[in-house]
Amino acid sequence: MWYEGQENTPFGQIINFTQDGLPYLEYRAESFLLDDNGQKLRPITLETGFWQIDRPLTDADGGFGLVPKDIVPAFADAESVETLRNEDDGFNLIATIAHPGGISENYVGMIKGPVVRMQTGNLLRDEISHDYAGSVRLWGLVNGNLMWDWEIADQEGNLHKHASAELRKTSSMTGDSLGTGIFGSLDDGAEEDSAEN
């Protein structure tokens, strides 16, 4: 973590993407502080939401609410999904993410090859929430690991580094001990992190 007073604080993160046949991925990320041995100290936060290709919805997609979708999906195979590729040879994305404390946001961005970049498109804050103006997130696959960077905007719209990590796929991270072998240091001094897929 990079915010004042917490620079280089080790933390862990479990990220899950699941898919159940609907045209989106369900997303959940649980973060927690770690001690120097990779033991969980306490939870930091949890966020959950949905990621999908940014495209006009049709009757085949179903919704809103319990309105059923058509029996035949709008994009039933890889060839039909390829028609959604943008002029930059990537796919436009939207992600709806809810945070505890009265904050929900829609991210807009693009996935191109092994890189995803998204920024806050719009934001809903309750009166109880902390100050938050939006953020930019970047993910990139490097040597089988997921490099991750999160910058948060202040009220003037200036971005500040918040957290970064190298996420490594593991078979299980549900116990209290994450083990010292899971986490390694990054050359740039960023935090260690892990992900379950």
Secondary structure in CASP SS format (residue, H / E / C, confidence):
PFRMAT SS
TARGET T0000
AUTHOR 0000-0000-0000
METHOD secondary structure of the structure
MODEL  1
M C 1.00
W C 1.00
Y C 1.00
E C 1.00
G C 1.00
Q C 1.00
E C 1.00
N C 1.00
T C 1.00
P C 1.00
F E 1.00
G E 1.00
Q E 1.00
I E 1.00
I E 1.00
N E 1.00
F E 1.00
T E 1.00
Q C 1.00
D C 1.00
G C 1.00
L C 1.00
P C 1.00
Y C 1.00
L E 1.00
E E 1.00
Y E 1.00
R E 1.00
A E 1.00
E E 1.00
S E 1.00
F E 1.00
L E 1.00
L E 1.00
D C 1.00
D C 1.00
N C 1.00
G C 1.00
Q E 1.00
K E 1.00
L E 1.00
R E 1.00
P E 1.00
I E 1.00
T E 1.00
L E 1.00
E E 1.00
T E 1.00
G E 1.00
F E 1.00
W E 1.00
Q E 1.00
I E 1.00
D C 1.00
R C 1.00
P C 1.00
L C 1.00
T C 1.00
D H 1.00
A H 1.00
D H 1.00
G C 1.00
G C 1.00
F C 1.00
G C 1.00
L C 1.00
V C 1.00
P C 1.00
K C 1.00
D C 1.00
I C 1.00
V C 1.00
P C 1.00
A C 1.00
F C 1.00
A C 1.00
D C 1.00
A H 1.00
E H 1.00
S H 1.00
V H 1.00
E H 1.00
T C 1.00
L C 1.00
R C 1.00
N C 1.00
E C 1.00
D C 1.00
D C 1.00
G C 1.00
F E 1.00
N E 1.00
L E 1.00
I E 1.00
A E 1.00
T E 1.00
I E 1.00
A E 1.00
H E 1.00
P C 1.00
G C 1.00
G C 1.00
I E 1.00
S E 1.00
E E 1.00
N E 1.00
Y E 1.00
V E 1.00
G E 1.00
M E 1.00
I E 1.00
K E 1.00
G C 1.00
P C 1.00
V E 1.00
V E 1.00
R E 1.00
M E 1.00
Q E 1.00
T E 1.00
G E 1.00
N E 1.00
L E 1.00
L E 1.00
R E 1.00
D C 1.00
E C 1.00
I C 1.00
S C 1.00
H C 1.00
D C 1.00
Y C 1.00
A C 1.00
G C 1.00
S E 1.00
V E 1.00
R E 1.00
L E 1.00
W E 1.00
G E 1.00
L E 1.00
V E 1.00
N C 1.00
G C 1.00
N E 1.00
L E 1.00
M E 1.00
W E 1.00
D E 1.00
W E 1.00
E E 1.00
I E 1.00
A E 1.00
D C 1.00
Q C 1.00
E C 1.00
G C 1.00
N C 1.00
L E 1.00
H E 1.00
K E 1.00
H E 1.00
A E 1.00
S E 1.00
A E 1.00
E E 1.00
L E 1.00
R C 1.00
K E 1.00
T E 1.00
S C 1.00
S C 1.00
M C 1.00
T C 1.00
G C 1.00
D C 1.00
S E 1.00
L C 1.00
G C 1.00
T C 1.00
G C 1.00
I C 1.00
F C 1.00
G C 1.00
S C 1.00
L C 1.00
D C 1.00
D C 1.00
G C 1.00
A C 1.00
E E 1.00
E E 1.00
D C 1.00
S C 1.00
A E 1.00
E E 1.00
N C 1.00
END
